[in-house]
Amino acid sequence: MSRRAKAELDSSNPDRWMAEIIYVDGTQATIVFEELEDLDEIVEAGPDWHTIDRIVITLNRPAFGSGPYSST
């Protein structure tokens, strides 16, 4: 589902993916999004993609021990 489609729906579900974008100058940005296809739009929005060192994509999950299956 694209970001536009998601914006049109009233959803309380958290976004599925999280990406950490690390730039060559050491700064980083953490973003969450629903579909992997949305990541290219986010990267293209700037800053210049030539300044990206790496992008780490993970599932957006709660921290260990704080989810519905935790024992606490």
PDB file with one MODEL, atoms N, CA, C and O in Angstrom:
MODEL        1
ATOM      1  N   MET A   1       0.847  -1.170   0.000  1.00  0.00           N
ATOM      2  CA  MET A   1       0.000   0.000   0.000  1.00  0.00           C
ATOM      3  C   MET A   1       0.893   1.232   0.000  1.00  0.00           C
ATOM      4  O   MET A   1       1.813   1.328   0.812  1.00  0.00           O
ATOM      5  N   SER A   2       0.640   2.149  -0.875  1.00  0.00           N
ATOM      6  CA  SER A   2       1.448   3.356  -0.949  1.00  0.00           C
ATOM      7  C   SER A   2       1.130   4.287   0.213  1.00  0.00           C
ATOM      8  O   SER A   2       0.105   4.145   0.880  1.00  0.00           O
ATOM      9  N   ARG A   3       2.017   5.231   0.441  1.00  0.00           N
ATOM     10  CA  ARG A   3       1.779   6.196   1.524  1.00  0.00           C
ATOM     11  C   ARG A   3       0.492   6.962   1.295  1.00  0.00           C
ATOM     12  O   ARG A   3      -0.235   7.256   2.244  1.00  0.00           O
ATOM     13  N   ARG A   4       0.205   7.286   0.047  1.00  0.00           N
ATOM     14  CA  ARG A   4      -1.018   8.031  -0.252  1.00  0.00           C
ATOM     15  C   ARG A   4      -2.241   7.202   0.101  1.00  0.00           C
ATOM     16  O   ARG A   4      -3.184   7.708   0.708  1.00  0.00           O
ATOM     17  N   ALA A   5      -2.229   5.933  -0.277  1.00  0.00           N
ATOM     18  CA  ALA A   5      -3.361   5.069   0.048  1.00  0.00           C
ATOM     19  C   ALA A   5      -3.508   4.905   1.549  1.00  0.00           C
ATOM     20  O   ALA A   5      -4.621   4.898   2.075  1.00  0.00           O
ATOM     21  N   LYS A   6      -2.375   4.772   2.240  1.00  0.00           N
ATOM     22  CA  LYS A   6      -2.433   4.619   3.688  1.00  0.00           C
ATOM     23  C   LYS A   6      -2.997   5.874   4.344  1.00  0.00           C
ATOM     24  O   LYS A   6      -3.749   5.786   5.314  1.00  0.00           O
ATOM     25  N   ALA A   7      -2.639   7.031   3.821  1.00  0.00           N
ATOM     26  CA  ALA A   7      -3.135   8.287   4.380  1.00  0.00           C
ATOM     27  C   ALA A   7      -4.650   8.386   4.238  1.00  0.00           C
ATOM     28  O   ALA A   7      -5.321   9.018   5.053  1.00  0.00           O
ATOM     29  N   GLU A   8      -5.174   7.759   3.201  1.00  0.00           N
ATOM     30  CA  GLU A   8      -6.619   7.798   2.980  1.00  0.00           C
ATOM     31  C   GLU A   8      -7.368   6.856   3.912  1.00  0.00           C
ATOM     32  O   GLU A   8      -8.568   7.027   4.125  1.00  0.00           O
ATOM     33  N   LEU A   9      -6.688   5.876   4.464  1.00  0.00           N
ATOM     34  CA  LEU A   9      -7.315   4.935   5.385  1.00  0.00           C
ATOM     35  C   LEU A   9      -7.054   5.364   6.818  1.00  0.00           C
ATOM     36  O   LEU A   9      -5.982   5.879   7.135  1.00  0.00           O
ATOM     37  N   ASP A  10      -8.017   5.153   7.666  1.00  0.00           N
ATOM     38  CA  ASP A  10      -7.820   5.438   9.080  1.00  0.00           C
ATOM     39  C   ASP A  10      -7.344   4.155   9.735  1.00  0.00           C
ATOM     40  O   ASP A  10      -8.153   3.293  10.078  1.00  0.00           O
ATOM     41  N   SER A  11      -6.034   4.022   9.912  1.00  0.00           N
ATOM     42  CA  SER A  11      -5.469   2.783  10.423  1.00  0.00           C
ATOM     43  C   SER A  11      -4.692   3.049  11.703  1.00  0.00           C
ATOM     44  O   SER A  11      -3.922   4.006  11.788  1.00  0.00           O
ATOM     45  N   SER A  12      -4.901   2.192  12.699  1.00  0.00           N
ATOM     46  CA  SER A  12      -4.144   2.323  13.941  1.00  0.00           C
ATOM     47  C   SER A  12      -2.955   1.377  13.964  1.00  0.00           C
ATOM     48  O   SER A  12      -2.217   1.345  14.949  1.00  0.00           O
ATOM     49  N   ASN A  13      -2.750   0.599  12.891  1.00  0.00           N
ATOM     50  CA  ASN A  13      -1.624  -0.314  12.820  1.00  0.00           C
ATOM     51  C   ASN A  13      -0.331   0.460  12.602  1.00  0.00           C
ATOM     52  O   ASN A  13      -0.297   1.406  11.815  1.00  0.00           O
ATOM     53  N   PRO A  14       0.733   0.062  13.295  1.00  0.00           N
ATOM     54  CA  PRO A  14       2.012   0.744  13.074  1.00  0.00           C
ATOM     55  C   PRO A  14       2.573   0.383  11.702  1.00  0.00           C
ATOM     56  O   PRO A  14       2.237  -0.656  11.133  1.00  0.00           O
ATOM     57  N   ASP A  15       3.420   1.244  11.191  1.00  0.00           N
ATOM     58  CA  ASP A  15       4.067   0.954   9.921  1.00  0.00           C
ATOM     59  C   ASP A  15       4.906  -0.307  10.037  1.00  0.00           C
ATOM     60  O   ASP A  15       5.437  -0.604  11.107  1.00  0.00           O
ATOM     61  N   ARG A  16       5.029  -1.043   8.954  1.00  0.00           N
ATOM     62  CA  ARG A  16       5.656  -2.360   8.953  1.00  0.00           C
ATOM     63  C   ARG A  16       7.180  -2.308   8.945  1.00  0.00           C
ATOM     64  O   ARG A  16       7.819  -3.153   9.573  1.00  0.00           O
ATOM     65  N   TRP A  17       7.774  -1.353   8.261  1.00  0.00           N
ATOM     66  CA  TRP A  17       9.221  -1.302   8.067  1.00  0.00           C
ATOM     67  C   TRP A  17       9.850  -0.093   8.737  1.00  0.00           C
ATOM     68  O   TRP A  17       9.207   0.939   8.927  1.00  0.00           O
ATOM     69  N   MET A  18      11.119  -0.243   9.091  1.00  0.00           N
ATOM     70  CA  MET A  18      11.900   0.862   9.626  1.00  0.00           C
ATOM     71  C   MET A  18      13.215   0.892   8.861  1.00  0.00           C
ATOM     72  O   MET A  18      13.814  -0.155   8.615  1.00  0.00           O
ATOM     73  N   ALA A  19      13.665   2.072   8.487  1.00  0.00           N
ATOM     74  CA  ALA A  19      14.940   2.209   7.790  1.00  0.00           C
ATOM     75  C   ALA A  19      15.787   3.250   8.502  1.00  0.00           C
ATOM     76  O   ALA A  19      15.311   4.327   8.862  1.00  0.00           O
ATOM     77  N   GLU A  20      17.033   2.911   8.694  1.00  0.00           N
ATOM     78  CA  GLU A  20      18.012   3.874   9.190  1.00  0.00           C
ATOM     79  C   GLU A  20      18.865   4.272   7.996  1.00  0.00           C
ATOM     80  O   GLU A  20      19.525   3.432   7.385  1.00  0.00           O
ATOM     81  N   ILE A  21      18.845   5.546   7.674  1.00  0.00           N
ATOM     82  CA  ILE A  21      19.645   6.061   6.570  1.00  0.00           C
ATOM     83  C   ILE A  21      20.850   6.754   7.182  1.00  0.00           C
ATOM     84  O   ILE A  21      20.707   7.727   7.923  1.00  0.00           O
ATOM     85  N   ILE A  22      22.032   6.253   6.872  1.00  0.00           N
ATOM     86  CA  ILE A  22      23.273   6.803   7.407  1.00  0.00           C
ATOM     87  C   ILE A  22      23.982   7.532   6.274  1.00  0.00           C
ATOM     88  O   ILE A  22      24.203   6.972   5.200  1.00  0.00           O
ATOM     89  N   TYR A  23      24.334   8.783   6.528  1.00  0.00           N
ATOM     90  CA  TYR A  23      24.956   9.622   5.518  1.00  0.00           C
ATOM     91  C   TYR A  23      26.473   9.643   5.708  1.00  0.00           C
ATOM     92  O   TYR A  23      26.980   9.311   6.779  1.00  0.00           O
ATOM     93  N   VAL A  24      27.185  10.036   4.660  1.00  0.00           N
ATOM     94  CA  VAL A  24      28.646  10.015   4.693  1.00  0.00           C
ATOM     95  C   VAL A  24      29.218  10.953   5.750  1.00  0.00           C
ATOM     96  O   VAL A  24      30.342  10.745   6.206  1.00  0.00           O
ATOM     97  N   ASP A  25      28.475  11.973   6.148  1.00  0.00           N
ATOM     98  CA  ASP A  25      28.970  12.891   7.183  1.00  0.00           C
ATOM     99  C   ASP A  25      28.689  12.394   8.602  1.00  0.00           C
ATOM    100  O   ASP A  25      28.992  13.086   9.574  1.00  0.00           O
ATOM    101  N   GLY A  26      28.108  11.193   8.724  1.00  0.00           N
ATOM    102  CA  GLY A  26      27.854  10.605  10.035  1.00  0.00           C
ATOM    103  C   GLY A  26      26.463  10.842  10.578  1.00  0.00           C
ATOM    104  O   GLY A  26      26.079  10.206  11.560  1.00  0.00           O
ATOM    105  N   THR A  27      25.700  11.725   9.981  1.00  0.00           N
ATOM    106  CA  THR A  27      24.330  11.941  10.447  1.00  0.00           C
ATOM    107  C   THR A  27      23.460  10.777   9.994  1.00  0.00           C
ATOM    108  O   THR A  27      23.807  10.049   9.064  1.00  0.00           O
ATOM    109  N   GLN A  28      22.337  10.616  10.659  1.00  0.00           N
ATOM    110  CA  GLN A  28      21.430   9.542  10.280  1.00  0.00           C
ATOM    111  C   GLN A  28      19.993   9.963  10.491  1.00  0.00           C
ATOM    112  O   GLN A  28      19.692  10.868  11.270  1.00  0.00           O
ATOM    113  N   ALA A  29      19.116   9.285   9.779  1.00  0.00           N
ATOM    114  CA  ALA A  29      17.681   9.513   9.896  1.00  0.00           C
ATOM    115  C   ALA A  29      17.016   8.156  10.038  1.00  0.00           C
ATOM    116  O   ALA A  29      17.395   7.200   9.361  1.00  0.00           O
ATOM    117  N   THR A  30      16.022   8.069  10.919  1.00  0.00           N
ATOM    118  CA  THR A  30      15.249   6.848  11.087  1.00  0.00           C
ATOM    119  C   THR A  30      13.829   7.134  10.640  1.00  0.00           C
ATOM    120  O   THR A  30      13.198   8.083  11.107  1.00  0.00           O
ATOM    121  N   ILE A  31      13.334   6.312   9.737  1.00  0.00           N
ATOM    122  CA  ILE A  31      11.992   6.499   9.200  1.00  0.00           C
ATOM    123  C   ILE A  31      11.226   5.188   9.291  1.00  0.00           C
ATOM    124  O   ILE A  31      11.822   4.111   9.301  1.00  0.00           O
ATOM    125  N   VAL A  32       9.910   5.285   9.356  1.00  0.00           N
ATOM    126  CA  VAL A  32       9.047   4.107   9.323  1.00  0.00           C
ATOM    127  C   VAL A  32       8.091   4.266   8.149  1.00  0.00           C
ATOM    128  O   VAL A  32       7.678   5.376   7.811  1.00  0.00           O
ATOM    129  N   PHE A  33       7.746   3.141   7.534  1.00  0.00           N
ATOM    130  CA  PHE A  33       6.876   3.170   6.365  1.00  0.00           C
ATOM    131  C   PHE A  33       6.207   1.819   6.218  1.00  0.00           C
ATOM    132  O   PHE A  33       6.659   0.827   6.790  1.00  0.00           O
ATOM    133  N   GLU A  34       5.128   1.780   5.451  1.00  0.00           N
ATOM    134  CA  GLU A  34       4.317   0.573   5.336  1.00  0.00           C
ATOM    135  C   GLU A  34       4.838  -0.396   4.278  1.00  0.00           C
ATOM    136  O   GLU A  34       4.958  -1.591   4.550  1.00  0.00           O
ATOM    137  N   GLU A  35       5.145   0.085   3.096  1.00  0.00           N
ATOM    138  CA  GLU A  35       5.542  -0.783   1.988  1.00  0.00           C
ATOM    139  C   GLU A  35       6.962  -0.449   1.540  1.00  0.00           C
ATOM    140  O   GLU A  35       7.354   0.717   1.530  1.00  0.00           O
ATOM    141  N   LEU A  36       7.724  -1.465   1.173  1.00  0.00           N
ATOM    142  CA  LEU A  36       9.096  -1.247   0.700  1.00  0.00           C
ATOM    143  C   LEU A  36       9.131  -0.325  -0.511  1.00  0.00           C
ATOM    144  O   LEU A  36      10.091   0.423  -0.693  1.00  0.00           O
ATOM    145  N   GLU A  37       8.099  -0.374  -1.334  1.00  0.00           N
ATOM    146  CA  GLU A  37       8.066   0.485  -2.519  1.00  0.00           C
ATOM    147  C   GLU A  37       8.016   1.967  -2.156  1.00  0.00           C
ATOM    148  O   GLU A  37       8.298   2.811  -3.006  1.00  0.00           O
ATOM    149  N   ASP A  38       7.667   2.300  -0.922  1.00  0.00           N
ATOM    150  CA  ASP A  38       7.631   3.701  -0.487  1.00  0.00           C
ATOM    151  C   ASP A  38       9.024   4.260  -0.210  1.00  0.00           C
ATOM    152  O   ASP A  38       9.211   5.477  -0.198  1.00  0.00           O
ATOM    153  N   LEU A  39       9.991   3.392   0.009  1.00  0.00           N
ATOM    154  CA  LEU A  39      11.326   3.852   0.395  1.00  0.00           C
ATOM    155  C   LEU A  39      11.976   4.702  -0.689  1.00  0.00           C
ATOM    156  O   LEU A  39      12.661   5.674  -0.370  1.00  0.00           O
ATOM    157  N   ASP A  40      11.781   4.364  -1.957  1.00  0.00           N
ATOM    158  CA  ASP A  40      12.417   5.160  -3.004  1.00  0.00           C
ATOM    159  C   ASP A  40      11.907   6.598  -3.011  1.00  0.00           C
ATOM    160  O   ASP A  40      12.677   7.524  -3.263  1.00  0.00           O
ATOM    161  N   GLU A  41      10.624   6.793  -2.740  1.00  0.00           N
ATOM    162  CA  GLU A  41      10.080   8.152  -2.673  1.00  0.00           C
ATOM    163  C   GLU A  41      10.696   8.930  -1.514  1.00  0.00           C
ATOM    164  O   GLU A  41      10.993  10.118  -1.637  1.00  0.00           O
ATOM    165  N   ILE A  42      10.882   8.249  -0.394  1.00  0.00           N
ATOM    166  CA  ILE A  42      11.467   8.890   0.786  1.00  0.00           C
ATOM    167  C   ILE A  42      12.908   9.301   0.506  1.00  0.00           C
ATOM    168  O   ILE A  42      13.316  10.413   0.839  1.00  0.00           O
ATOM    169  N   VAL A  43      13.683   8.398  -0.109  1.00  0.00           N
ATOM    170  CA  VAL A  43      15.083   8.699  -0.426  1.00  0.00           C
ATOM    171  C   VAL A  43      15.163   9.820  -1.457  1.00  0.00           C
ATOM    172  O   VAL A  43      15.992  10.720  -1.324  1.00  0.00           O
ATOM    173  N   GLU A  44      14.328   9.778  -2.465  1.00  0.00           N
ATOM    174  CA  GLU A  44      14.349  10.808  -3.506  1.00  0.00           C
ATOM    175  C   GLU A  44      13.957  12.186  -2.974  1.00  0.00           C
ATOM    176  O   GLU A  44      14.319  13.203  -3.566  1.00  0.00           O
ATOM    177  N   ALA A  45      13.219  12.227  -1.859  1.00  0.00           N
ATOM    178  CA  ALA A  45      12.804  13.511  -1.284  1.00  0.00           C
ATOM    179  C   ALA A  45      13.984  14.290  -0.713  1.00  0.00           C
ATOM    180  O   ALA A  45      13.860  15.480  -0.424  1.00  0.00           O
ATOM    181  N   GLY A  46      15.117  13.632  -0.552  1.00  0.00           N
ATOM    182  CA  GLY A  46      16.331  14.337  -0.151  1.00  0.00           C
ATOM    183  C   GLY A  46      16.725  14.061   1.265  1.00  0.00           C
ATOM    184  O   GLY A  46      15.935  13.490   2.017  1.00  0.00           O
ATOM    185  N   PRO A  47      17.892  14.433   1.656  1.00  0.00           N
ATOM    186  CA  PRO A  47      18.892  15.144   0.861  1.00  0.00           C
ATOM    187  C   PRO A  47      19.436  14.286  -0.278  1.00  0.00           C
ATOM    188  O   PRO A  47      19.030  13.137  -0.455  1.00  0.00           O
ATOM    189  N   ASP A  48      20.342  14.850  -1.033  1.00  0.00           N
ATOM    190  CA  ASP A  48      20.895  14.209  -2.227  1.00  0.00           C
ATOM    191  C   ASP A  48      21.312  12.773  -1.938  1.00  0.00           C
ATOM    192  O   ASP A  48      22.048  12.516  -0.986  1.00  0.00           O
ATOM    193  N   TRP A  49      20.843  11.839  -2.758  1.00  0.00           N
ATOM    194  CA  TRP A  49      21.115  10.419  -2.519  1.00  0.00           C
ATOM    195  C   TRP A  49      22.594  10.083  -2.656  1.00  0.00           C
ATOM    196  O   TRP A  49      23.026   9.029  -2.188  1.00  0.00           O
ATOM    197  N   HIS A  50      23.378  10.949  -3.282  1.00  0.00           N
ATOM    198  CA  HIS A  50      24.827  10.722  -3.370  1.00  0.00           C
ATOM    199  C   HIS A  50      25.492  10.802  -1.991  1.00  0.00           C
ATOM    200  O   HIS A  50      26.612  10.322  -1.812  1.00  0.00           O
ATOM    201  N   THR A  51      24.809  11.402  -1.029  1.00  0.00           N
ATOM    202  CA  THR A  51      25.388  11.557   0.317  1.00  0.00           C
ATOM    203  C   THR A  51      25.069  10.381   1.233  1.00  0.00           C
ATOM    204  O   THR A  51      25.484  10.373   2.392  1.00  0.00           O
ATOM    205  N   ILE A  52      24.336   9.386   0.730  1.00  0.00           N
ATOM    206  CA  ILE A  52      23.976   8.220   1.540  1.00  0.00           C
ATOM    207  C   ILE A  52      25.137   7.235   1.579  1.00  0.00           C
ATOM    208  O   ILE A  52      25.672   6.847   0.541  1.00  0.00           O
ATOM    209  N   ASP A  53      25.519   6.836   2.793  1.00  0.00           N
ATOM    210  CA  ASP A  53      26.545   5.811   2.967  1.00  0.00           C
ATOM    211  C   ASP A  53      25.903   4.430   2.928  1.00  0.00           C
ATOM    212  O   ASP A  53      26.372   3.537   2.222  1.00  0.00           O
ATOM    213  N   ARG A  54      24.812   4.261   3.701  1.00  0.00           N
ATOM    214  CA  ARG A  54      24.115   2.979   3.700  1.00  0.00           C
ATOM    215  C   ARG A  54      22.700   3.165   4.243  1.00  0.00           C
ATOM    216  O   ARG A  54      22.383   4.147   4.914  1.00  0.00           O
ATOM    217  N   ILE A  55      21.864   2.175   3.921  1.00  0.00           N
ATOM    218  CA  ILE A  55      20.493   2.123   4.422  1.00  0.00           C
ATOM    219  C   ILE A  55      20.288   0.742   5.025  1.00  0.00           C
ATOM    220  O   ILE A  55      20.531  -0.273   4.372  1.00  0.00           O
ATOM    221  N   VAL A  56      19.840   0.712   6.276  1.00  0.00           N
ATOM    222  CA  VAL A  56      19.569  -0.544   6.967  1.00  0.00           C
ATOM    223  C   VAL A  56      18.059  -0.635   7.158  1.00  0.00           C
ATOM    224  O   VAL A  56      17.451   0.214   7.811  1.00  0.00           O
ATOM    225  N   ILE A  57      17.460  -1.681   6.575  1.00  0.00           N
ATOM    226  CA  ILE A  57      16.009  -1.862   6.625  1.00  0.00           C
ATOM    227  C   ILE A  57      15.691  -3.036   7.540  1.00  0.00           C
ATOM    228  O   ILE A  57      16.262  -4.117   7.391  1.00  0.00           O
ATOM    229  N   THR A  58      14.778  -2.823   8.489  1.00  0.00           N
ATOM    230  CA  THR A  58      14.357  -3.882   9.401  1.00  0.00           C
ATOM    231  C   THR A  58      12.845  -3.830   9.569  1.00  0.00           C
ATOM    232  O   THR A  58      12.201  -2.828   9.259  1.00  0.00           O
ATOM    233  N   LEU A  59      12.294  -4.934  10.068  1.00  0.00           N
ATOM    234  CA  LEU A  59      10.887  -4.922  10.440  1.00  0.00           C
ATOM    235  C   LEU A  59      10.714  -3.999  11.637  1.00  0.00           C
ATOM    236  O   LEU A  59      11.558  -3.975  12.534  1.00  0.00           O
ATOM    237  N   ASN A  60       9.643  -3.252  11.654  1.00  0.00           N
ATOM    238  CA  ASN A  60       9.360  -2.331  12.752  1.00  0.00           C
ATOM    239  C   ASN A  60       8.634  -3.109  13.845  1.00  0.00           C
ATOM    240  O   ASN A  60       7.406  -3.192  13.854  1.00  0.00           O
ATOM    241  N   ARG A  61       9.403  -3.671  14.756  1.00  0.00           N
ATOM    242  CA  ARG A  61       8.847  -4.480  15.840  1.00  0.00           C
ATOM    243  C   ARG A  61       9.073  -3.788  17.174  1.00  0.00           C
ATOM    244  O   ARG A  61      10.005  -2.996  17.314  1.00  0.00           O
ATOM    245  N   PRO A  62       8.229  -4.080  18.151  1.00  0.00           N
ATOM    246  CA  PRO A  62       8.475  -3.514  19.483  1.00  0.00           C
ATOM    247  C   PRO A  62       9.773  -4.073  20.053  1.00  0.00           C
ATOM    248  O   PRO A  62      10.232  -5.142  19.650  1.00  0.00           O
ATOM    249  N   ALA A  63      10.348  -3.351  20.977  1.00  0.00           N
ATOM    250  CA  ALA A  63      11.573  -3.799  21.630  1.00  0.00           C
ATOM    251  C   ALA A  63      11.338  -5.126  22.328  1.00  0.00           C
ATOM    252  O   ALA A  63      10.225  -5.401  22.775  1.00  0.00           O
ATOM    253  N   PHE A  64      12.371  -5.951  22.427  1.00  0.00           N
ATOM    254  CA  PHE A  64      12.269  -7.262  23.057  1.00  0.00           C
ATOM    255  C   PHE A  64      11.728  -7.113  24.474  1.00  0.00           C
ATOM    256  O   PHE A  64      12.224  -6.294  25.248  1.00  0.00           O
ATOM    257  N   GLY A  65      10.719  -7.896  24.812  1.00  0.00           N
ATOM    258  CA  GLY A  65      10.159  -7.875  26.156  1.00  0.00           C
ATOM    259  C   GLY A  65       9.016  -6.896  26.353  1.00  0.00           C
ATOM    260  O   GLY A  65       8.435  -6.833  27.437  1.00  0.00           O
ATOM    261  N   SER A  66       8.676  -6.111  25.291  1.00  0.00           N
ATOM    262  CA  SER A  66       7.601  -5.144  25.480  1.00  0.00           C
ATOM    263  C   SER A  66       6.382  -5.431  24.596  1.00  0.00           C
ATOM    264  O   SER A  66       5.429  -4.653  24.582  1.00  0.00           O
ATOM    265  N   GLY A  67       6.412  -6.542  23.862  1.00  0.00           N
ATOM    266  CA  GLY A  67       5.309  -6.866  22.965  1.00  0.00           C
ATOM    267  C   GLY A  67       4.240  -7.700  23.639  1.00  0.00           C
ATOM    268  O   GLY A  67       4.302  -7.959  24.841  1.00  0.00           O
ATOM    269  N   PRO A  68       3.259  -8.119  22.855  1.00  0.00           N
ATOM    270  CA  PRO A  68       2.148  -8.899  23.428  1.00  0.00           C
ATOM    271  C   PRO A  68       2.564 -10.270  23.934  1.00  0.00           C
ATOM    272  O   PRO A  68       1.818 -10.884  24.697  1.00  0.00           O
ATOM    273  N   TYR A  69       3.734 -10.775  23.535  1.00  0.00           N
ATOM    274  CA  TYR A  69       4.181 -12.087  23.953  1.00  0.00           C
ATOM    275  C   TYR A  69       5.234 -12.039  25.054  1.00  0.00           C
ATOM    276  O   TYR A  69       5.847 -13.057  25.376  1.00  0.00           O
ATOM    277  N   SER A  70       5.441 -10.870  25.625  1.00  0.00           N
ATOM    278  CA  SER A  70       6.438 -10.759  26.688  1.00  0.00           C
ATOM    279  C   SER A  70       5.901 -11.382  27.973  1.00  0.00           C
ATOM    280  O   SER A  70       4.691 -11.477  28.178  1.00  0.00           O
ATOM    281  N   SER A  71       6.814 -11.799  28.821  1.00  0.00           N
ATOM    282  CA  SER A  71       6.394 -12.466  30.063  1.00  0.00           C
ATOM    283  C   SER A  71       6.219 -11.492  31.209  1.00  0.00           C
ATOM    284  O   SER A  71       5.875 -11.905  32.316  1.00  0.00           O
ATOM    285  N   THR A  72       6.446 -10.213  30.975  1.00  0.00           N
ATOM    286  CA  THR A  72       6.303  -9.229  32.045  1.00  0.00           C
ATOM    287  C   THR A  72       4.993  -8.523  31.982  1.00  0.00           C
ATOM    288  O   THR A  72       4.716  -7.661  32.815  1.00  0.00           O
TER     289      THR A  72
ENDMDL
END
